[in-house]
Each structure stands twice: as structure tokens, then as C-alpha cells.
Amino acid sequence: MIKWSDEFSVNIVSIDKQHRLLIDLINEVEHSISIKNNIDATDTIFNALTSYIDYHFSTEEYYFELFDYPHKNEHLKEHVCFILKIDDFKKNTINTSDKIKLNEIITLFEFLKKWLAEHIRHTDKKYEIFFIERGLG
């Protein structure tokens, strides 16, 4: 399980709340794997991730435009790559055997953990001071 820590905080309340939600989703994926290798929750997981992506990325992208964030294009590319990767995972689980679904969910879990660590601690941290200086917090 991933636990929230200050290393994930960008000190912007609304974004930190959304990052906590991502941690909850990642932990839900792990829980689905650990409980009898339960892959029945696959659709629920992907629906939750899709909702998260729409909500969180649109929040960040709104701030990028509002404050003319200088690293906007670089950050948006990471968002697109993430969306495409989640779509690939989802496609790879449709109409497949339970064993393939389980393998995909395990791979998804590992991807999400790595992405969380890399994206938030490196890419999102780049905007922390920029946004705080503009009144977010």
C-alpha cells in the first residue's frame, strides 16, 4: 500500500486532495489483486481512473492556461502519454482470459506506482512554487 507523505505534496490544497485520490485508486488496484486475485473489479477500476484523469488533468490544465505556466507543453505531453497508457491497459483487458486480465492489472499497478512517484515528485513539483506565487495554496 502507498501512504500519503509530504513527498507527494505540491502544497496546493485542491491538487493535493486529487493526488490523495490517485493514491487511493492505486491502493484499490492493489487490493483487487490481493483479494483472491479479484479481477471482477476491472471495469470499476478503469472507470474510476478515467474519472480521475478527466477531473485532475482538467484542473491542472486550467491552472496552466490561467497562469500561462511556462512548462505547460511538456506537462501536457505527460498527460497524453498517461491517458494513452491507461487506454492500452483497458483495451488489453477487454474480452481476455482471467489470467491475462490479472497480469494486466498487476502491470497496471506497477505502472501507476512508478508514474505516481515520477510524475508528482518531479513534474508536478515544478509548478508548485510557480502556482503558489500566483495565489494558489
Chimera marker file (.cmm) of the C-alpha trace (Angstrom):
<marker_set name="trace">
<marker id="1" x="0.000" y="0.000" z="0.000" r="1" g="1" b="0" radius="0.5"/>
<marker id="2" x="1.099" y="3.528" z="-0.759" r="1" g="1" b="0" radius="0.5"/>
<marker id="3" x="0.704" y="6.008" z="2.049" r="1" g="1" b="0" radius="0.5"/>
<marker id="4" x="0.421" y="9.742" z="1.578" r="1" g="1" b="0" radius="0.5"/>
<marker id="5" x="3.529" y="11.625" z="2.578" r="1" g="1" b="0" radius="0.5"/>
<marker id="6" x="4.867" y="15.136" z="2.147" r="1" g="1" b="0" radius="0.5"/>
<marker id="7" x="6.990" y="13.993" z="-0.787" r="1" g="1" b="0" radius="0.5"/>
<marker id="8" x="3.744" y="13.848" z="-2.802" r="1" g="1" b="0" radius="0.5"/>
<marker id="9" x="2.524" y="17.278" z="-1.698" r="1" g="1" b="0" radius="0.5"/>
<marker id="10" x="2.691" y="20.277" z="-4.006" r="1" g="1" b="0" radius="0.5"/>
<marker id="11" x="1.268" y="22.461" z="-1.213" r="1" g="1" b="0" radius="0.5"/>
<marker id="12" x="-1.811" y="23.314" z="-3.244" r="1" g="1" b="0" radius="0.5"/>
<marker id="13" x="-4.825" y="22.004" z="-1.321" r="1" g="1" b="0" radius="0.5"/>
<marker id="14" x="-7.050" y="21.146" z="-4.290" r="1" g="1" b="0" radius="0.5"/>
<marker id="15" x="-4.288" y="19.332" z="-6.167" r="1" g="1" b="0" radius="0.5"/>
<marker id="16" x="-3.030" y="17.509" z="-3.076" r="1" g="1" b="0" radius="0.5"/>
<marker id="17" x="-6.581" y="16.234" z="-2.485" r="1" g="1" b="0" radius="0.5"/>
<marker id="18" x="-6.651" y="14.930" z="-6.043" r="1" g="1" b="0" radius="0.5"/>
<marker id="19" x="-3.250" y="13.277" z="-5.634" r="1" g="1" b="0" radius="0.5"/>
<marker id="20" x="-4.538" y="11.571" z="-2.491" r="1" g="1" b="0" radius="0.5"/>
<marker id="21" x="-7.400" y="10.228" z="-4.582" r="1" g="1" b="0" radius="0.5"/>
<marker id="22" x="-4.907" y="8.755" z="-7.038" r="1" g="1" b="0" radius="0.5"/>
<marker id="23" x="-3.132" y="7.041" z="-4.162" r="1" g="1" b="0" radius="0.5"/>
<marker id="24" x="-6.488" y="5.621" z="-3.047" r="1" g="1" b="0" radius="0.5"/>
<marker id="25" x="-7.127" y="4.345" z="-6.588" r="1" g="1" b="0" radius="0.5"/>
<marker id="26" x="-3.696" y="2.733" z="-6.776" r="1" g="1" b="0" radius="0.5"/>
<marker id="27" x="-4.295" y="1.081" z="-3.415" r="1" g="1" b="0" radius="0.5"/>
<marker id="28" x="-7.654" y="-0.140" z="-4.694" r="1" g="1" b="0" radius="0.5"/>
<marker id="29" x="-5.891" y="-1.782" z="-7.632" r="1" g="1" b="0" radius="0.5"/>
<marker id="30" x="-3.514" y="-3.493" z="-5.214" r="1" g="1" b="0" radius="0.5"/>
<marker id="31" x="-6.437" y="-4.573" z="-3.041" r="1" g="1" b="0" radius="0.5"/>
<marker id="32" x="-8.193" y="-6.082" z="-6.071" r="1" g="1" b="0" radius="0.5"/>
<marker id="33" x="-5.078" y="-8.074" z="-6.860" r="1" g="1" b="0" radius="0.5"/>
<marker id="34" x="-4.563" y="-9.284" z="-3.308" r="1" g="1" b="0" radius="0.5"/>
<marker id="35" x="-8.139" y="-10.338" z="-2.579" r="1" g="1" b="0" radius="0.5"/>
<marker id="36" x="-8.260" y="-13.713" z="-4.278" r="1" g="1" b="0" radius="0.5"/>
<marker id="37" x="-6.768" y="-12.171" z="-7.389" r="1" g="1" b="0" radius="0.5"/>
<marker id="38" x="-10.099" y="-10.429" z="-7.887" r="1" g="1" b="0" radius="0.5"/>
<marker id="39" x="-10.302" y="-9.157" z="-11.421" r="1" g="1" b="0" radius="0.5"/>
<marker id="40" x="-14.051" y="-8.615" z="-11.274" r="1" g="1" b="0" radius="0.5"/>
<marker id="41" x="-13.359" y="-5.030" z="-10.253" r="1" g="1" b="0" radius="0.5"/>
<marker id="42" x="-11.508" y="-4.295" z="-13.508" r="1" g="1" b="0" radius="0.5"/>
<marker id="43" x="-14.274" y="-2.176" z="-15.032" r="1" g="1" b="0" radius="0.5"/>
<marker id="44" x="-14.739" y="-0.256" z="-11.800" r="1" g="1" b="0" radius="0.5"/>
<marker id="45" x="-11.020" y="0.449" z="-11.607" r="1" g="1" b="0" radius="0.5"/>
<marker id="46" x="-10.832" y="1.737" z="-15.172" r="1" g="1" b="0" radius="0.5"/>
<marker id="47" x="-13.961" y="3.858" z="-14.737" r="1" g="1" b="0" radius="0.5"/>
<marker id="48" x="-12.504" y="5.395" z="-11.588" r="1" g="1" b="0" radius="0.5"/>
<marker id="49" x="-9.169" y="6.049" z="-13.302" r="1" g="1" b="0" radius="0.5"/>
<marker id="50" x="-10.902" y="7.640" z="-16.282" r="1" g="1" b="0" radius="0.5"/>
<marker id="51" x="-12.922" y="9.903" z="-13.995" r="1" g="1" b="0" radius="0.5"/>
<marker id="52" x="-9.799" y="10.776" z="-12.044" r="1" g="1" b="0" radius="0.5"/>
<marker id="53" x="-7.868" y="11.581" z="-15.217" r="1" g="1" b="0" radius="0.5"/>
<marker id="54" x="-10.625" y="13.839" z="-16.542" r="1" g="1" b="0" radius="0.5"/>
<marker id="55" x="-11.025" y="15.684" z="-13.254" r="1" g="1" b="0" radius="0.5"/>
<marker id="56" x="-7.388" y="16.017" z="-12.218" r="1" g="1" b="0" radius="0.5"/>
<marker id="57" x="-5.837" y="16.783" z="-15.585" r="1" g="1" b="0" radius="0.5"/>
<marker id="58" x="-8.508" y="19.362" z="-16.378" r="1" g="1" b="0" radius="0.5"/>
<marker id="59" x="-7.767" y="21.056" z="-13.028" r="1" g="1" b="0" radius="0.5"/>
<marker id="60" x="-4.052" y="21.253" z="-13.743" r="1" g="1" b="0" radius="0.5"/>
<marker id="61" x="-4.599" y="22.304" z="-17.344" r="1" g="1" b="0" radius="0.5"/>
<marker id="62" x="-6.985" y="25.046" z="-16.227" r="1" g="1" b="0" radius="0.5"/>
<marker id="63" x="-4.236" y="26.458" z="-13.982" r="1" g="1" b="0" radius="0.5"/>
<marker id="64" x="-1.667" y="26.103" z="-16.764" r="1" g="1" b="0" radius="0.5"/>
<marker id="65" x="-3.797" y="28.314" z="-19.003" r="1" g="1" b="0" radius="0.5"/>
<marker id="66" x="-4.879" y="30.708" z="-16.262" r="1" g="1" b="0" radius="0.5"/>
<marker id="67" x="-1.311" y="31.454" z="-15.181" r="1" g="1" b="0" radius="0.5"/>
<marker id="68" x="0.437" y="30.826" z="-18.503" r="1" g="1" b="0" radius="0.5"/>
<marker id="69" x="2.607" y="28.114" z="-16.971" r="1" g="1" b="0" radius="0.5"/>
<marker id="70" x="5.914" y="28.055" z="-18.902" r="1" g="1" b="0" radius="0.5"/>
<marker id="71" x="6.308" y="24.236" z="-18.789" r="1" g="1" b="0" radius="0.5"/>
<marker id="72" x="2.738" y="23.636" z="-19.907" r="1" g="1" b="0" radius="0.5"/>
<marker id="73" x="3.509" y="21.807" z="-23.175" r="1" g="1" b="0" radius="0.5"/>
<marker id="74" x="5.998" y="19.431" z="-21.555" r="1" g="1" b="0" radius="0.5"/>
<marker id="75" x="3.493" y="18.632" z="-18.806" r="1" g="1" b="0" radius="0.5"/>
<marker id="76" x="0.616" y="18.155" z="-21.241" r="1" g="1" b="0" radius="0.5"/>
<marker id="77" x="2.672" y="15.593" z="-23.166" r="1" g="1" b="0" radius="0.5"/>
<marker id="78" x="2.965" y="13.551" z="-19.975" r="1" g="1" b="0" radius="0.5"/>
<marker id="79" x="-0.797" y="13.745" z="-19.524" r="1" g="1" b="0" radius="0.5"/>
<marker id="80" x="-1.373" y="12.470" z="-23.053" r="1" g="1" b="0" radius="0.5"/>
<marker id="81" x="1.087" y="9.608" z="-22.558" r="1" g="1" b="0" radius="0.5"/>
<marker id="82" x="-0.644" y="8.639" z="-19.315" r="1" g="1" b="0" radius="0.5"/>
<marker id="83" x="-4.072" y="8.652" z="-20.956" r="1" g="1" b="0" radius="0.5"/>
<marker id="84" x="-2.829" y="6.512" z="-23.846" r="1" g="1" b="0" radius="0.5"/>
<marker id="85" x="-1.200" y="4.052" z="-21.449" r="1" g="1" b="0" radius="0.5"/>
<marker id="86" x="-4.392" y="3.661" z="-19.405" r="1" g="1" b="0" radius="0.5"/>
<marker id="87" x="-6.361" y="3.180" z="-22.631" r="1" g="1" b="0" radius="0.5"/>
<marker id="88" x="-3.918" y="0.447" z="-23.659" r="1" g="1" b="0" radius="0.5"/>
<marker id="89" x="-4.359" y="-1.333" z="-20.338" r="1" g="1" b="0" radius="0.5"/>
<marker id="90" x="-8.113" y="-1.116" z="-20.690" r="1" g="1" b="0" radius="0.5"/>
<marker id="91" x="-8.067" y="-2.471" z="-24.255" r="1" g="1" b="0" radius="0.5"/>
<marker id="92" x="-5.784" y="-5.317" z="-23.211" r="1" g="1" b="0" radius="0.5"/>
<marker id="93" x="-8.268" y="-6.499" z="-20.585" r="1" g="1" b="0" radius="0.5"/>
<marker id="94" x="-11.402" y="-6.486" z="-22.729" r="1" g="1" b="0" radius="0.5"/>
<marker id="95" x="-12.539" y="-9.936" z="-23.778" r="1" g="1" b="0" radius="0.5"/>
<marker id="96" x="-9.436" y="-11.653" z="-22.446" r="1" g="1" b="0" radius="0.5"/>
<marker id="97" x="-8.976" y="-14.571" z="-20.111" r="1" g="1" b="0" radius="0.5"/>
<marker id="98" x="-8.896" y="-14.037" z="-16.380" r="1" g="1" b="0" radius="0.5"/>
<marker id="99" x="-5.178" y="-14.828" z="-16.305" r="1" g="1" b="0" radius="0.5"/>
<marker id="100" x="-4.404" y="-12.140" z="-18.901" r="1" g="1" b="0" radius="0.5"/>
<marker id="101" x="-6.638" y="-9.661" z="-17.056" r="1" g="1" b="0" radius="0.5"/>
<marker id="102" x="-4.847" y="-10.380" z="-13.811" r="1" g="1" b="0" radius="0.5"/>
<marker id="103" x="-1.458" y="-9.916" z="-15.463" r="1" g="1" b="0" radius="0.5"/>
<marker id="104" x="-2.596" y="-6.603" z="-16.956" r="1" g="1" b="0" radius="0.5"/>
<marker id="105" x="-3.930" y="-5.389" z="-13.610" r="1" g="1" b="0" radius="0.5"/>
<marker id="106" x="-0.651" y="-6.293" z="-11.909" r="1" g="1" b="0" radius="0.5"/>
<marker id="107" x="1.243" y="-4.440" z="-14.650" r="1" g="1" b="0" radius="0.5"/>
<marker id="108" x="-1.163" y="-1.501" z="-14.301" r="1" g="1" b="0" radius="0.5"/>
<marker id="109" x="-0.490" y="-1.390" z="-10.565" r="1" g="1" b="0" radius="0.5"/>
<marker id="110" x="3.265" y="-1.280" z="-11.116" r="1" g="1" b="0" radius="0.5"/>
<marker id="111" x="2.870" y="1.405" z="-13.799" r="1" g="1" b="0" radius="0.5"/>
<marker id="112" x="0.671" y="3.555" z="-11.549" r="1" g="1" b="0" radius="0.5"/>
<marker id="113" x="3.082" y="3.322" z="-8.618" r="1" g="1" b="0" radius="0.5"/>
<marker id="114" x="6.004" y="4.342" z="-10.805" r="1" g="1" b="0" radius="0.5"/>
<marker id="115" x="4.050" y="7.102" z="-12.530" r="1" g="1" b="0" radius="0.5"/>
<marker id="116" x="2.873" y="8.491" z="-9.202" r="1" g="1" b="0" radius="0.5"/>
<marker id="117" x="6.382" y="8.664" z="-7.852" r="1" g="1" b="0" radius="0.5"/>
<marker id="118" x="7.917" y="10.124" z="-11.001" r="1" g="1" b="0" radius="0.5"/>
<marker id="119" x="5.177" y="12.467" z="-12.134" r="1" g="1" b="0" radius="0.5"/>
<marker id="120" x="4.219" y="14.045" z="-8.843" r="1" g="1" b="0" radius="0.5"/>
<marker id="121" x="7.673" y="14.216" z="-7.275" r="1" g="1" b="0" radius="0.5"/>
<marker id="122" x="9.326" y="15.591" z="-10.397" r="1" g="1" b="0" radius="0.5"/>
<marker id="123" x="6.903" y="17.020" z="-12.955" r="1" g="1" b="0" radius="0.5"/>
<marker id="124" x="4.199" y="18.375" z="-10.637" r="1" g="1" b="0" radius="0.5"/>
<marker id="125" x="6.754" y="19.752" z="-8.188" r="1" g="1" b="0" radius="0.5"/>
<marker id="126" x="7.974" y="22.033" z="-10.989" r="1" g="1" b="0" radius="0.5"/>
<marker id="127" x="4.754" y="24.041" z="-10.808" r="1" g="1" b="0" radius="0.5"/>
<marker id="128" x="4.495" y="24.167" z="-7.009" r="1" g="1" b="0" radius="0.5"/>
<marker id="129" x="6.257" y="27.485" z="-6.391" r="1" g="1" b="0" radius="0.5"/>
<marker id="130" x="5.003" y="28.966" z="-9.678" r="1" g="1" b="0" radius="0.5"/>
<marker id="131" x="1.355" y="28.401" z="-8.669" r="1" g="1" b="0" radius="0.5"/>
<marker id="132" x="1.837" y="29.350" z="-5.021" r="1" g="1" b="0" radius="0.5"/>
<marker id="133" x="3.387" y="32.666" z="-6.085" r="1" g="1" b="0" radius="0.5"/>
<marker id="134" x="0.199" y="33.292" z="-8.048" r="1" g="1" b="0" radius="0.5"/>
<marker id="135" x="-2.088" y="32.756" z="-5.058" r="1" g="1" b="0" radius="0.5"/>
<marker id="136" x="-2.864" y="29.053" z="-5.104" r="1" g="1" b="0" radius="0.5"/>
<marker id="137" x="-2.250" y="27.198" z="-1.917" r="1" g="1" b="0" radius="0.5"/>
<link id1="1" id2="2" r="1" g="1" b="0" radius="0.2"/>
<link id1="2" id2="3" r="1" g="1" b="0" radius="0.2"/>
<link id1="3" id2="4" r="1" g="1" b="0" radius="0.2"/>
<link id1="4" id2="5" r="1" g="1" b="0" radius="0.2"/>
<link id1="5" id2="6" r="1" g="1" b="0" radius="0.2"/>
<link id1="6" id2="7" r="1" g="1" b="0" radius="0.2"/>
<link id1="7" id2="8" r="1" g="1" b="0" radius="0.2"/>
<link id1="8" id2="9" r="1" g="1" b="0" radius="0.2"/>
<link id1="9" id2="10" r="1" g="1" b="0" radius="0.2"/>
<link id1="10" id2="11" r="1" g="1" b="0" radius="0.2"/>
<link id1="11" id2="12" r="1" g="1" b="0" radius="0.2"/>
<link id1="12" id2="13" r="1" g="1" b="0" radius="0.2"/>
<link id1="13" id2="14" r="1" g="1" b="0" radius="0.2"/>
<link id1="14" id2="15" r="1" g="1" b="0" radius="0.2"/>
<link id1="15" id2="16" r="1" g="1" b="0" radius="0.2"/>
<link id1="16" id2="17" r="1" g="1" b="0" radius="0.2"/>
<link id1="17" id2="18" r="1" g="1" b="0" radius="0.2"/>
<link id1="18" id2="19" r="1" g="1" b="0" radius="0.2"/>
<link id1="19" id2="20" r="1" g="1" b="0" radius="0.2"/>
<link id1="20" id2="21" r="1" g="1" b="0" radius="0.2"/>
<link id1="21" id2="22" r="1" g="1" b="0" radius="0.2"/>
<link id1="22" id2="23" r="1" g="1" b="0" radius="0.2"/>
<link id1="23" id2="24" r="1" g="1" b="0" radius="0.2"/>
<link id1="24" id2="25" r="1" g="1" b="0" radius="0.2"/>
<link id1="25" id2="26" r="1" g="1" b="0" radius="0.2"/>
<link id1="26" id2="27" r="1" g="1" b="0" radius="0.2"/>
<link id1="27" id2="28" r="1" g="1" b="0" radius="0.2"/>
<link id1="28" id2="29" r="1" g="1" b="0" radius="0.2"/>
<link id1="29" id2="30" r="1" g="1" b="0" radius="0.2"/>
<link id1="30" id2="31" r="1" g="1" b="0" radius="0.2"/>
<link id1="31" id2="32" r="1" g="1" b="0" radius="0.2"/>
<link id1="32" id2="33" r="1" g="1" b="0" radius="0.2"/>
<link id1="33" id2="34" r="1" g="1" b="0" radius="0.2"/>
<link id1="34" id2="35" r="1" g="1" b="0" radius="0.2"/>
<link id1="35" id2="36" r="1" g="1" b="0" radius="0.2"/>
<link id1="36" id2="37" r="1" g="1" b="0" radius="0.2"/>
<link id1="37" id2="38" r="1" g="1" b="0" radius="0.2"/>
<link id1="38" id2="39" r="1" g="1" b="0" radius="0.2"/>
<link id1="39" id2="40" r="1" g="1" b="0" radius="0.2"/>
<link id1="40" id2="41" r="1" g="1" b="0" radius="0.2"/>
<link id1="41" id2="42" r="1" g="1" b="0" radius="0.2"/>
<link id1="42" id2="43" r="1" g="1" b="0" radius="0.2"/>
<link id1="43" id2="44" r="1" g="1" b="0" radius="0.2"/>
<link id1="44" id2="45" r="1" g="1" b="0" radius="0.2"/>
<link id1="45" id2="46" r="1" g="1" b="0" radius="0.2"/>
<link id1="46" id2="47" r="1" g="1" b="0" radius="0.2"/>
<link id1="47" id2="48" r="1" g="1" b="0" radius="0.2"/>
<link id1="48" id2="49" r="1" g="1" b="0" radius="0.2"/>
<link id1="49" id2="50" r="1" g="1" b="0" radius="0.2"/>
<link id1="50" id2="51" r="1" g="1" b="0" radius="0.2"/>
<link id1="51" id2="52" r="1" g="1" b="0" radius="0.2"/>
<link id1="52" id2="53" r="1" g="1" b="0" radius="0.2"/>
<link id1="53" id2="54" r="1" g="1" b="0" radius="0.2"/>
<link id1="54" id2="55" r="1" g="1" b="0" radius="0.2"/>
<link id1="55" id2="56" r="1" g="1" b="0" radius="0.2"/>
<link id1="56" id2="57" r="1" g="1" b="0" radius="0.2"/>
<link id1="57" id2="58" r="1" g="1" b="0" radius="0.2"/>
<link id1="58" id2="59" r="1" g="1" b="0" radius="0.2"/>
<link id1="59" id2="60" r="1" g="1" b="0" radius="0.2"/>
<link id1="60" id2="61" r="1" g="1" b="0" radius="0.2"/>
<link id1="61" id2="62" r="1" g="1" b="0" radius="0.2"/>
<link id1="62" id2="63" r="1" g="1" b="0" radius="0.2"/>
<link id1="63" id2="64" r="1" g="1" b="0" radius="0.2"/>
<link id1="64" id2="65" r="1" g="1" b="0" radius="0.2"/>
<link id1="65" id2="66" r="1" g="1" b="0" radius="0.2"/>
<link id1="66" id2="67" r="1" g="1" b="0" radius="0.2"/>
<link id1="67" id2="68" r="1" g="1" b="0" radius="0.2"/>
<link id1="68" id2="69" r="1" g="1" b="0" radius="0.2"/>
<link id1="69" id2="70" r="1" g="1" b="0" radius="0.2"/>
<link id1="70" id2="71" r="1" g="1" b="0" radius="0.2"/>
<link id1="71" id2="72" r="1" g="1" b="0" radius="0.2"/>
<link id1="72" id2="73" r="1" g="1" b="0" radius="0.2"/>
<link id1="73" id2="74" r="1" g="1" b="0" radius="0.2"/>
<link id1="74" id2="75" r="1" g="1" b="0" radius="0.2"/>
<link id1="75" id2="76" r="1" g="1" b="0" radius="0.2"/>
<link id1="76" id2="77" r="1" g="1" b="0" radius="0.2"/>
<link id1="77" id2="78" r="1" g="1" b="0" radius="0.2"/>
<link id1="78" id2="79" r="1" g="1" b="0" radius="0.2"/>
<link id1="79" id2="80" r="1" g="1" b="0" radius="0.2"/>
<link id1="80" id2="81" r="1" g="1" b="0" radius="0.2"/>
<link id1="81" id2="82" r="1" g="1" b="0" radius="0.2"/>
<link id1="82" id2="83" r="1" g="1" b="0" radius="0.2"/>
<link id1="83" id2="84" r="1" g="1" b="0" radius="0.2"/>
<link id1="84" id2="85" r="1" g="1" b="0" radius="0.2"/>
<link id1="85" id2="86" r="1" g="1" b="0" radius="0.2"/>
<link id1="86" id2="87" r="1" g="1" b="0" radius="0.2"/>
<link id1="87" id2="88" r="1" g="1" b="0" radius="0.2"/>
<link id1="88" id2="89" r="1" g="1" b="0" radius="0.2"/>
<link id1="89" id2="90" r="1" g="1" b="0" radius="0.2"/>
<link id1="90" id2="91" r="1" g="1" b="0" radius="0.2"/>
<link id1="91" id2="92" r="1" g="1" b="0" radius="0.2"/>
<link id1="92" id2="93" r="1" g="1" b="0" radius="0.2"/>
<link id1="93" id2="94" r="1" g="1" b="0" radius="0.2"/>
<link id1="94" id2="95" r="1" g="1" b="0" radius="0.2"/>
<link id1="95" id2="96" r="1" g="1" b="0" radius="0.2"/>
<link id1="96" id2="97" r="1" g="1" b="0" radius="0.2"/>
<link id1="97" id2="98" r="1" g="1" b="0" radius="0.2"/>
<link id1="98" id2="99" r="1" g="1" b="0" radius="0.2"/>
<link id1="99" id2="100" r="1" g="1" b="0" radius="0.2"/>
<link id1="100" id2="101" r="1" g="1" b="0" radius="0.2"/>
<link id1="101" id2="102" r="1" g="1" b="0" radius="0.2"/>
<link id1="102" id2="103" r="1" g="1" b="0" radius="0.2"/>
<link id1="103" id2="104" r="1" g="1" b="0" radius="0.2"/>
<link id1="104" id2="105" r="1" g="1" b="0" radius="0.2"/>
<link id1="105" id2="106" r="1" g="1" b="0" radius="0.2"/>
<link id1="106" id2="107" r="1" g="1" b="0" radius="0.2"/>
<link id1="107" id2="108" r="1" g="1" b="0" radius="0.2"/>
<link id1="108" id2="109" r="1" g="1" b="0" radius="0.2"/>
<link id1="109" id2="110" r="1" g="1" b="0" radius="0.2"/>
<link id1="110" id2="111" r="1" g="1" b="0" radius="0.2"/>
<link id1="111" id2="112" r="1" g="1" b="0" radius="0.2"/>
<link id1="112" id2="113" r="1" g="1" b="0" radius="0.2"/>
<link id1="113" id2="114" r="1" g="1" b="0" radius="0.2"/>
<link id1="114" id2="115" r="1" g="1" b="0" radius="0.2"/>
<link id1="115" id2="116" r="1" g="1" b="0" radius="0.2"/>
<link id1="116" id2="117" r="1" g="1" b="0" radius="0.2"/>
<link id1="117" id2="118" r="1" g="1" b="0" radius="0.2"/>
<link id1="118" id2="119" r="1" g="1" b="0" radius="0.2"/>
<link id1="119" id2="120" r="1" g="1" b="0" radius="0.2"/>
<link id1="120" id2="121" r="1" g="1" b="0" radius="0.2"/>
<link id1="121" id2="122" r="1" g="1" b="0" radius="0.2"/>
<link id1="122" id2="123" r="1" g="1" b="0" radius="0.2"/>
<link id1="123" id2="124" r="1" g="1" b="0" radius="0.2"/>
<link id1="124" id2="125" r="1" g="1" b="0" radius="0.2"/>
<link id1="125" id2="126" r="1" g="1" b="0" radius="0.2"/>
<link id1="126" id2="127" r="1" g="1" b="0" radius="0.2"/>
<link id1="127" id2="128" r="1" g="1" b="0" radius="0.2"/>
<link id1="128" id2="129" r="1" g="1" b="0" radius="0.2"/>
<link id1="129" id2="130" r="1" g="1" b="0" radius="0.2"/>
<link id1="130" id2="131" r="1" g="1" b="0" radius="0.2"/>
<link id1="131" id2="132" r="1" g="1" b="0" radius="0.2"/>
<link id1="132" id2="133" r="1" g="1" b="0" radius="0.2"/>
<link id1="133" id2="134" r="1" g="1" b="0" radius="0.2"/>
<link id1="134" id2="135" r="1" g="1" b="0" radius="0.2"/>
<link id1="135" id2="136" r="1" g="1" b="0" radius="0.2"/>
<link id1="136" id2="137" r="1" g="1" b="0" radius="0.2"/>
</marker_set>
